[in-house]
Structure formats: C-alpha cells, structure tokens
C-alpha cells in the first residue's frame, strides 16, 4: 500500500511540473496541420492522483486505528 501511495505522489509531482512548465492550456497541431489549443492532460491526471492519494491515506489511517 505504501508503494502505491509513493507512486501516486510521484505522478502528482510530475503533473505539477508539467503544468508549471507548459501551462494549463497547450498548443497542439491536428493531423491536418491546424493549430489548436487544448487543456493539458496533466490537469485531469493531477485530479485523479490527488483523489487516489487521499483515498490511500484514509485507508492507511483506518488500518492503523484498527490495531
């Protein structure tokens, strides 16, 4: 469980770095060569990572309280 928590914390850190580096909106080019603006996919992954971290911390806390 601790390994999974550490993995999600690393994912969260990488998402934060990506958002800091590239911003929330990134420029992309379609397969037809047209420039478009897109939401950085790291934003959604960051939200998922935060939810997973919270869930795992709660699970770990509950396990400690059972002892």
HTML snippet that shows the backbone in 3Dmol.js (N, CA, C, O; Angstrom):
<script src="https://3Dmol.org/build/3Dmol-min.js"></script>
<div id="view" style="width:600px;height:400px;position:relative"></div>
<script>
const pdb = `
ATOM      1  N   UNK A   1       0.835  -1.194   0.000  1.00  0.00           N
ATOM      2  CA  UNK A   1       0.000   0.000   0.000  1.00  0.00           C
ATOM      3  C   UNK A   1       0.878   1.256   0.000  1.00  0.00           C
ATOM      4  O   UNK A   1       0.572   2.228  -0.690  1.00  0.00           O
ATOM      5  N   UNK A   2       1.966   1.235   0.771  1.00  0.00           N
ATOM      6  CA  UNK A   2       2.870   2.386   0.806  1.00  0.00           C
ATOM      7  C   UNK A   2       3.522   2.626  -0.546  1.00  0.00           C
ATOM      8  O   UNK A   2       3.757   3.770  -0.933  1.00  0.00           O
ATOM      9  N   UNK A   3       3.817   1.532  -1.275  1.00  0.00           N
ATOM     10  CA  UNK A   3       4.423   1.676  -2.603  1.00  0.00           C
ATOM     11  C   UNK A   3       3.450   2.362  -3.555  1.00  0.00           C
ATOM     12  O   UNK A   3       3.847   3.207  -4.357  1.00  0.00           O
ATOM     13  N   UNK A   4       2.183   1.995  -3.464  1.00  0.00           N
ATOM     14  CA  UNK A   4       1.177   2.600  -4.331  1.00  0.00           C
ATOM     15  C   UNK A   4       1.002   4.074  -3.989  1.00  0.00           C
ATOM     16  O   UNK A   4       0.847   4.903  -4.886  1.00  0.00           O
ATOM     17  N   UNK A   5       1.025   4.407  -2.712  1.00  0.00           N
ATOM     18  CA  UNK A   5       0.930   5.800  -2.289  1.00  0.00           C
ATOM     19  C   UNK A   5       2.122   6.593  -2.825  1.00  0.00           C
ATOM     20  O   UNK A   5       1.954   7.703  -3.329  1.00  0.00           O
ATOM     21  N   UNK A   6       3.305   6.034  -2.718  1.00  0.00           N
ATOM     22  CA  UNK A   6       4.512   6.704  -3.229  1.00  0.00           C
ATOM     23  C   UNK A   6       4.424   6.902  -4.742  1.00  0.00           C
ATOM     24  O   UNK A   6       4.842   7.938  -5.260  1.00  0.00           O
ATOM     25  N   UNK A   7       3.883   5.914  -5.445  1.00  0.00           N
ATOM     26  CA  UNK A   7       3.739   6.019  -6.903  1.00  0.00           C
ATOM     27  C   UNK A   7       2.790   7.162  -7.271  1.00  0.00           C
ATOM     28  O   UNK A   7       3.088   7.955  -8.164  1.00  0.00           O
ATOM     29  N   UNK A   8       1.654   7.245  -6.588  1.00  0.00           N
ATOM     30  CA  UNK A   8       0.702   8.319  -6.887  1.00  0.00           C
ATOM     31  C   UNK A   8       1.277   9.684  -6.531  1.00  0.00           C
ATOM     32  O   UNK A   8       0.988  10.672  -7.207  1.00  0.00           O
ATOM     33  N   UNK A   9       2.082   9.752  -5.483  1.00  0.00           N
ATOM     34  CA  UNK A   9       2.711  11.027  -5.124  1.00  0.00           C
ATOM     35  C   UNK A   9       3.722  11.453  -6.188  1.00  0.00           C
ATOM     36  O   UNK A   9       3.856  12.643  -6.474  1.00  0.00           O
ATOM     37  N   UNK A  10       4.438  10.479  -6.780  1.00  0.00           N
ATOM     38  CA  UNK A  10       5.358  10.793  -7.886  1.00  0.00           C
ATOM     39  C   UNK A  10       4.575  11.272  -9.111  1.00  0.00           C
ATOM     40  O   UNK A  10       4.983  12.220  -9.782  1.00  0.00           O
ATOM     41  N   UNK A  11       3.461  10.619  -9.395  1.00  0.00           N
ATOM     42  CA  UNK A  11       2.625  11.037 -10.524  1.00  0.00           C
ATOM     43  C   UNK A  11       2.129  12.462 -10.301  1.00  0.00           C
ATOM     44  O   UNK A  11       2.145  13.277 -11.224  1.00  0.00           O
ATOM     45  N   UNK A  12       1.694  12.764  -9.095  1.00  0.00           N
ATOM     46  CA  UNK A  12       1.221  14.109  -8.767  1.00  0.00           C
ATOM     47  C   UNK A  12       2.325  15.138  -8.992  1.00  0.00           C
ATOM     48  O   UNK A  12       2.080  16.204  -9.556  1.00  0.00           O
ATOM     49  N   UNK A  13       3.530  14.819  -8.555  1.00  0.00           N
ATOM     50  CA  UNK A  13       4.663  15.725  -8.715  1.00  0.00           C
ATOM     51  C   UNK A  13       4.961  15.971 -10.201  1.00  0.00           C
ATOM     52  O   UNK A  13       5.199  17.108 -10.609  1.00  0.00           O
ATOM     53  N   UNK A  14       4.948  14.910 -11.000  1.00  0.00           N
ATOM     54  CA  UNK A  14       5.200  15.050 -12.438  1.00  0.00           C
ATOM     55  C   UNK A  14       4.112  15.889 -13.111  1.00  0.00           C
ATOM     56  O   UNK A  14       4.414  16.689 -13.997  1.00  0.00           O
ATOM     57  N   UNK A  15       2.870  15.718 -12.709  1.00  0.00           N
ATOM     58  CA  UNK A  15       1.779  16.518 -13.269  1.00  0.00           C
ATOM     59  C   UNK A  15       1.959  17.992 -12.918  1.00  0.00           C
ATOM     60  O   UNK A  15       1.770  18.869 -13.760  1.00  0.00           O
ATOM     61  N   UNK A  16       2.326  18.251 -11.672  1.00  0.00           N
ATOM     62  CA  UNK A  16       2.542  19.638 -11.262  1.00  0.00           C
ATOM     63  C   UNK A  16       3.684  20.263 -12.054  1.00  0.00           C
ATOM     64  O   UNK A  16       3.597  21.425 -12.450  1.00  0.00           O
ATOM     65  N   UNK A  17       4.756  19.505 -12.290  1.00  0.00           N
ATOM     66  CA  UNK A  17       5.876  20.004 -13.090  1.00  0.00           C
ATOM     67  C   UNK A  17       5.428  20.300 -14.516  1.00  0.00           C
ATOM     68  O   UNK A  17       5.810  21.321 -15.087  1.00  0.00           O
ATOM     69  N   UNK A  18       4.618  19.411 -15.094  1.00  0.00           N
ATOM     70  CA  UNK A  18       4.135  19.607 -16.457  1.00  0.00           C
ATOM     71  C   UNK A  18       3.276  20.861 -16.559  1.00  0.00           C
ATOM     72  O   UNK A  18       3.404  21.632 -17.510  1.00  0.00           O
ATOM     73  N   UNK A  19       2.409  21.061 -15.587  1.00  0.00           N
ATOM     74  CA  UNK A  19       1.551  22.241 -15.595  1.00  0.00           C
ATOM     75  C   UNK A  19       2.384  23.504 -15.410  1.00  0.00           C
ATOM     76  O   UNK A  19       2.122  24.520 -16.054  1.00  0.00           O
ATOM     77  N   UNK A  20       3.388  23.448 -14.533  1.00  0.00           N
ATOM     78  CA  UNK A  20       4.272  24.602 -14.337  1.00  0.00           C
ATOM     79  C   UNK A  20       5.061  24.914 -15.607  1.00  0.00           C
ATOM     80  O   UNK A  20       5.250  26.080 -15.952  1.00  0.00           O
ATOM     81  N   UNK A  21       5.516  23.880 -16.294  1.00  0.00           N
ATOM     82  CA  UNK A  21       6.335  24.059 -17.489  1.00  0.00           C
ATOM     83  C   UNK A  21       5.513  24.485 -18.699  1.00  0.00           C
ATOM     84  O   UNK A  21       5.886  25.421 -19.407  1.00  0.00           O
ATOM     85  N   UNK A  22       4.404  23.804 -18.937  1.00  0.00           N
ATOM     86  CA  UNK A  22       3.643  24.002 -20.167  1.00  0.00           C
ATOM     87  C   UNK A  22       2.378  24.837 -19.988  1.00  0.00           C
ATOM     88  O   UNK A  22       1.828  25.345 -20.965  1.00  0.00           O
ATOM     89  N   UNK A  23       1.921  24.979 -18.762  1.00  0.00           N
ATOM     90  CA  UNK A  23       0.693  25.719 -18.505  1.00  0.00           C
ATOM     91  C   UNK A  23      -0.529  24.823 -18.591  1.00  0.00           C
ATOM     92  O   UNK A  23      -0.434  23.648 -18.945  1.00  0.00           O
ATOM     93  N   UNK A  24      -1.673  25.396 -18.261  1.00  0.00           N
ATOM     94  CA  UNK A  24      -2.924  24.628 -18.256  1.00  0.00           C
ATOM     95  C   UNK A  24      -3.456  24.420 -19.664  1.00  0.00           C
ATOM     96  O   UNK A  24      -4.134  23.431 -19.941  1.00  0.00           O
ATOM     97  N   UNK A  25      -3.148  25.353 -20.548  1.00  0.00           N
ATOM     98  CA  UNK A  25      -3.575  25.253 -21.940  1.00  0.00           C
ATOM     99  C   UNK A  25      -2.312  25.089 -22.788  1.00  0.00           C
ATOM    100  O   UNK A  25      -1.360  25.859 -22.664  1.00  0.00           O
ATOM    101  N   UNK A  26      -2.326  24.080 -23.642  1.00  0.00           N
ATOM    102  CA  UNK A  26      -1.169  23.843 -24.502  1.00  0.00           C
ATOM    103  C   UNK A  26      -1.574  23.974 -25.965  1.00  0.00           C
ATOM    104  O   UNK A  26      -2.719  23.728 -26.347  1.00  0.00           O
ATOM    105  N   UNK A  27      -0.603  24.366 -26.756  1.00  0.00           N
ATOM    106  CA  UNK A  27      -0.841  24.456 -28.192  1.00  0.00           C
ATOM    107  C   UNK A  27      -0.527  23.106 -28.804  1.00  0.00           C
ATOM    108  O   UNK A  27       0.467  22.469 -28.457  1.00  0.00           O
ATOM    109  N   UNK A  28      -1.378  22.678 -29.712  1.00  0.00           N
ATOM    110  CA  UNK A  28      -1.175  21.407 -30.394  1.00  0.00           C
ATOM    111  C   UNK A  28      -1.461  21.619 -31.875  1.00  0.00           C
ATOM    112  O   UNK A  28      -2.014  22.642 -32.279  1.00  0.00           O
ATOM    113  N   UNK A  29      -1.076  20.638 -32.666  1.00  0.00           N
ATOM    114  CA  UNK A  29      -1.326  20.687 -34.099  1.00  0.00           C
ATOM    115  C   UNK A  29      -2.112  19.437 -34.465  1.00  0.00           C
ATOM    116  O   UNK A  29      -1.734  18.323 -34.102  1.00  0.00           O
ATOM    117  N   UNK A  30      -3.208  19.636 -35.187  1.00  0.00           N
ATOM    118  CA  UNK A  30      -4.026  18.491 -35.597  1.00  0.00           C
ATOM    119  C   UNK A  30      -3.305  17.709 -36.686  1.00  0.00           C
ATOM    120  O   UNK A  30      -2.282  18.152 -37.207  1.00  0.00           O
ATOM    121  N   UNK A  31      -3.841  16.552 -37.022  1.00  0.00           N
ATOM    122  CA  UNK A  31      -3.240  15.748 -38.082  1.00  0.00           C
ATOM    123  C   UNK A  31      -3.359  16.433 -39.446  1.00  0.00           C
ATOM    124  O   UNK A  31      -2.689  16.043 -40.401  1.00  0.00           O
ATOM    125  N   UNK A  32      -4.204  17.441 -39.529  1.00  0.00           N
ATOM    126  CA  UNK A  32      -4.334  18.219 -40.772  1.00  0.00           C
ATOM    127  C   UNK A  32      -3.455  19.465 -40.764  1.00  0.00           C
ATOM    128  O   UNK A  32      -3.481  20.263 -41.702  1.00  0.00           O
ATOM    129  N   UNK A  33      -2.673  19.624 -39.688  1.00  0.00           N
ATOM    130  CA  UNK A  33      -1.734  20.735 -39.618  1.00  0.00           C
ATOM    131  C   UNK A  33      -2.290  22.030 -39.070  1.00  0.00           C
ATOM    132  O   UNK A  33      -1.618  23.059 -39.141  1.00  0.00           O
ATOM    133  N   UNK A  34      -3.494  22.017 -38.527  1.00  0.00           N
ATOM    134  CA  UNK A  34      -4.087  23.232 -37.976  1.00  0.00           C
ATOM    135  C   UNK A  34      -3.722  23.356 -36.498  1.00  0.00           C
ATOM    136  O   UNK A  34      -3.822  22.383 -35.751  1.00  0.00           O
ATOM    137  N   UNK A  35      -3.302  24.546 -36.075  1.00  0.00           N
ATOM    138  CA  UNK A  35      -3.004  24.751 -34.653  1.00  0.00           C
ATOM    139  C   UNK A  35      -4.291  24.842 -33.832  1.00  0.00           C
ATOM    140  O   UNK A  35      -5.267  25.464 -34.253  1.00  0.00           O
ATOM    141  N   UNK A  36      -4.279  24.224 -32.676  1.00  0.00           N
ATOM    142  CA  UNK A  36      -5.426  24.262 -31.762  1.00  0.00           C
ATOM    143  C   UNK A  36      -4.918  24.425 -30.338  1.00  0.00           C
ATOM    144  O   UNK A  36      -3.758  24.141 -30.043  1.00  0.00           O
ATOM    145  N   UNK A  37      -5.787  24.880 -29.475  1.00  0.00           N
ATOM    146  CA  UNK A  37      -5.476  24.974 -28.049  1.00  0.00           C
ATOM    147  C   UNK A  37      -6.184  23.825 -27.340  1.00  0.00           C
ATOM    148  O   UNK A  37      -7.356  23.548 -27.596  1.00  0.00           O
ATOM    149  N   UNK A  38      -5.460  23.168 -26.453  1.00  0.00           N
ATOM    150  CA  UNK A  38      -6.034  22.031 -25.711  1.00  0.00           C
ATOM    151  C   UNK A  38      -5.711  22.178 -24.227  1.00  0.00           C
ATOM    152  O   UNK A  38      -4.730  22.807 -23.830  1.00  0.00           O
ATOM    153  N   UNK A  39      -6.577  21.570 -23.432  1.00  0.00           N
ATOM    154  CA  UNK A  39      -6.320  21.513 -21.988  1.00  0.00           C
ATOM    155  C   UNK A  39      -5.204  20.504 -21.748  1.00  0.00           C
ATOM    156  O   UNK A  39      -5.207  19.414 -22.321  1.00  0.00           O
ATOM    157  N   UNK A  40      -4.266  20.868 -20.912  1.00  0.00           N
ATOM    158  CA  UNK A  40      -3.157  19.978 -20.584  1.00  0.00           C
ATOM    159  C   UNK A  40      -3.723  18.719 -19.909  1.00  0.00           C
ATOM    160  O   UNK A  40      -4.408  18.832 -18.892  1.00  0.00           O
ATOM    161  N   UNK A  41      -3.451  17.517 -20.454  1.00  0.00           N
ATOM    162  CA  UNK A  41      -3.984  16.288 -19.853  1.00  0.00           C
ATOM    163  C   UNK A  41      -3.467  16.040 -18.438  1.00  0.00           C
ATOM    164  O   UNK A  41      -4.036  15.239 -17.696  1.00  0.00           O
ATOM    165  N   UNK A  42      -2.400  16.721 -18.070  1.00  0.00           N
ATOM    166  CA  UNK A  42      -1.863  16.569 -16.710  1.00  0.00           C
ATOM    167  C   UNK A  42      -2.838  17.088 -15.661  1.00  0.00           C
ATOM    168  O   UNK A  42      -2.774  16.681 -14.501  1.00  0.00           O
ATOM    169  N   UNK A  43      -3.739  17.983 -16.057  1.00  0.00           N
ATOM    170  CA  UNK A  43      -4.714  18.524 -15.096  1.00  0.00           C
ATOM    171  C   UNK A  43      -5.641  17.419 -14.611  1.00  0.00           C
ATOM    172  O   UNK A  43      -5.872  17.284 -13.410  1.00  0.00           O
ATOM    173  N   UNK A  44      -6.168  16.637 -15.526  1.00  0.00           N
ATOM    174  CA  UNK A  44      -7.066  15.542 -15.139  1.00  0.00           C
ATOM    175  C   UNK A  44      -6.313  14.463 -14.362  1.00  0.00           C
ATOM    176  O   UNK A  44      -6.835  13.908 -13.395  1.00  0.00           O
ATOM    177  N   UNK A  45      -5.105  14.176 -14.785  1.00  0.00           N
ATOM    178  CA  UNK A  45      -4.302  13.172 -14.082  1.00  0.00           C
ATOM    179  C   UNK A  45      -3.963  13.649 -12.680  1.00  0.00           C
ATOM    180  O   UNK A  45      -3.956  12.854 -11.740  1.00  0.00           O
ATOM    181  N   UNK A  46      -3.683  14.937 -12.528  1.00  0.00           N
ATOM    182  CA  UNK A  46      -3.404  15.508 -11.210  1.00  0.00           C
ATOM    183  C   UNK A  46      -4.613  15.345 -10.292  1.00  0.00           C
ATOM    184  O   UNK A  46      -4.459  14.987  -9.124  1.00  0.00           O
ATOM    185  N   UNK A  47      -5.808  15.604 -10.810  1.00  0.00           N
ATOM    186  CA  UNK A  47      -7.019  15.447 -10.005  1.00  0.00           C
ATOM    187  C   UNK A  47      -7.197  13.993  -9.580  1.00  0.00           C
ATOM    188  O   UNK A  47      -7.558  13.716  -8.436  1.00  0.00           O
ATOM    189  N   UNK A  48      -6.944  13.074 -10.495  1.00  0.00           N
ATOM    190  CA  UNK A  48      -7.065  11.652 -10.169  1.00  0.00           C
ATOM    191  C   UNK A  48      -6.024  11.256  -9.125  1.00  0.00           C
ATOM    192  O   UNK A  48      -6.328  10.514  -8.190  1.00  0.00           O
ATOM    193  N   UNK A  49      -4.799  11.749  -9.285  1.00  0.00           N
ATOM    194  CA  UNK A  49      -3.733  11.427  -8.332  1.00  0.00           C
ATOM    195  C   UNK A  49      -4.088  11.942  -6.941  1.00  0.00           C
ATOM    196  O   UNK A  49      -3.903  11.235  -5.950  1.00  0.00           O
ATOM    197  N   UNK A  50      -4.593  13.163  -6.865  1.00  0.00           N
ATOM    198  CA  UNK A  50      -4.966  13.720  -5.561  1.00  0.00           C
ATOM    199  C   UNK A  50      -6.062  12.893  -4.897  1.00  0.00           C
ATOM    200  O   UNK A  50      -6.024  12.668  -3.687  1.00  0.00           O
ATOM    201  N   UNK A  51      -7.029  12.442  -5.676  1.00  0.00           N
ATOM    202  CA  UNK A  51      -8.112  11.615  -5.132  1.00  0.00           C
ATOM    203  C   UNK A  51      -7.569  10.273  -4.644  1.00  0.00           C
ATOM    204  O   UNK A  51      -7.951   9.803  -3.572  1.00  0.00           O
ATOM    205  N   UNK A  52      -6.683   9.657  -5.421  1.00  0.00           N
ATOM    206  CA  UNK A  52      -6.104   8.365  -5.032  1.00  0.00           C
ATOM    207  C   UNK A  52      -5.245   8.504  -3.777  1.00  0.00           C
ATOM    208  O   UNK A  52      -5.292   7.647  -2.895  1.00  0.00           O
ATOM    209  N   UNK A  53      -4.467   9.574  -3.695  1.00  0.00           N
ATOM    210  CA  UNK A  53      -3.628   9.806  -2.517  1.00  0.00           C
ATOM    211  C   UNK A  53      -4.503   9.953  -1.278  1.00  0.00           C
ATOM    212  O   UNK A  53      -4.218   9.368  -0.233  1.00  0.00           O
ATOM    213  N   UNK A  54      -5.561  10.733  -1.402  1.00  0.00           N
ATOM    214  CA  UNK A  54      -6.468  10.924  -0.268  1.00  0.00           C
ATOM    215  C   UNK A  54      -7.102   9.598   0.157  1.00  0.00           C
ATOM    216  O   UNK A  54      -7.194   9.298   1.348  1.00  0.00           O
ATOM    217  N   UNK A  55      -7.533   8.816  -0.821  1.00  0.00           N
ATOM    218  CA  UNK A  55      -8.163   7.518  -0.525  1.00  0.00           C
ATOM    219  C   UNK A  55      -7.164   6.572   0.154  1.00  0.00           C
ATOM    220  O   UNK A  55      -7.507   5.903   1.129  1.00  0.00           O
ATOM    221  N   UNK A  56      -5.936   6.519  -0.361  1.00  0.00           N
ATOM    222  CA  UNK A  56      -4.937   5.623   0.219  1.00  0.00           C
ATOM    223  C   UNK A  56      -4.542   6.063   1.631  1.00  0.00           C
ATOM    224  O   UNK A  56      -4.368   5.228   2.520  1.00  0.00           O
ATOM    225  N   UNK A  57      -4.404   7.366   1.831  1.00  0.00           N
ATOM    226  CA  UNK A  57      -4.069   7.860   3.183  1.00  0.00           C
ATOM    227  C   UNK A  57      -5.184   7.530   4.177  1.00  0.00           C
ATOM    228  O   UNK A  57      -4.916   7.174   5.324  1.00  0.00           O
ATOM    229  N   UNK A  58      -6.423   7.650   3.732  1.00  0.00           N
ATOM    230  CA  UNK A  58      -7.552   7.314   4.604  1.00  0.00           C
ATOM    231  C   UNK A  58      -7.533   5.822   4.925  1.00  0.00           C
ATOM    232  O   UNK A  58      -7.761   5.426   6.068  1.00  0.00           O
ATOM    233  N   UNK A  59      -7.263   5.000   3.921  1.00  0.00           N
ATOM    234  CA  UNK A  59      -7.201   3.550   4.133  1.00  0.00           C
ATOM    235  C   UNK A  59      -6.084   3.208   5.105  1.00  0.00           C
ATOM    236  O   UNK A  59      -6.279   2.396   6.009  1.00  0.00           O
ATOM    237  N   UNK A  60      -4.917   3.814   4.931  1.00  0.00           N
ATOM    238  CA  UNK A  60      -3.794   3.555   5.832  1.00  0.00           C
ATOM    239  C   UNK A  60      -4.112   4.014   7.250  1.00  0.00           C
ATOM    240  O   UNK A  60      -3.762   3.335   8.214  1.00  0.00           O
ATOM    241  N   UNK A  61      -4.766   5.152   7.382  1.00  0.00           N
ATOM    242  CA  UNK A  61      -5.136   5.660   8.707  1.00  0.00           C
ATOM    243  C   UNK A  61      -6.133   4.730   9.385  1.00  0.00           C
ATOM    244  O   UNK A  61      -6.040   4.475  10.586  1.00  0.00           O
ATOM    245  N   UNK A  62      -7.097   4.219   8.600  1.00  0.00           N
ATOM    246  CA  UNK A  62      -8.078   3.297   9.152  1.00  0.00           C
ATOM    247  C   UNK A  62      -7.411   2.002   9.613  1.00  0.00           C
ATOM    248  O   UNK A  62      -7.782   1.446  10.646  1.00  0.00           O
ATOM    249  N   UNK A  63      -6.433   1.525   8.852  1.00  0.00           N
ATOM    250  CA  UNK A  63      -5.717   0.305   9.236  1.00  0.00           C
ATOM    251  C   UNK A  63      -4.941   0.520  10.528  1.00  0.00           C
ATOM    252  O   UNK A  63      -4.866  -0.382  11.362  1.00  0.00           O
ATOM    253  N   UNK A  64      -4.370   1.695  10.700  1.00  0.00           N
ATOM    254  CA  UNK A  64      -3.625   1.983  11.930  1.00  0.00           C
ATOM    255  C   UNK A  64      -4.560   2.066  13.135  1.00  0.00           C
ATOM    256  O   UNK A  64      -4.190   1.670  14.241  1.00  0.00           O
ATOM    257  N   UNK A  65      -5.768   2.580  12.921  1.00  0.00           N
ATOM    258  CA  UNK A  65      -6.735   2.702  14.016  1.00  0.00           C
ATOM    259  C   UNK A  65      -7.293   1.349  14.451  1.00  0.00           C
ATOM    260  O   UNK A  65      -7.776   1.210  15.575  1.00  0.00           O
ATOM    261  N   UNK A  66      -7.229   0.356  13.572  1.00  0.00           N
ATOM    262  CA  UNK A  66      -7.749  -0.958  13.926  1.00  0.00           C
ATOM    263  C   UNK A  66      -6.841  -1.696  14.899  1.00  0.00           C
ATOM    264  O   UNK A  66      -7.293  -2.578  15.629  1.00  0.00           O
ATOM    265  N   UNK A  67      -5.575  -1.341  14.909  1.00  0.00           N
ATOM    266  CA  UNK A  67      -4.619  -2.037  15.790  1.00  0.00           C
ATOM    267  C   UNK A  67      -4.806  -1.691  17.202  1.00  0.00           C
ATOM    268  O   UNK A  67      -4.082  -2.193  18.062  1.00  0.00           O
TER     269      UNK A  67
END
`;
const viewer = $3Dmol.createViewer("view");
viewer.addModel(pdb, "pdb");
viewer.setStyle({}, {cartoon: {color: "spectrum"}});
viewer.zoomTo();
viewer.render();
</script>
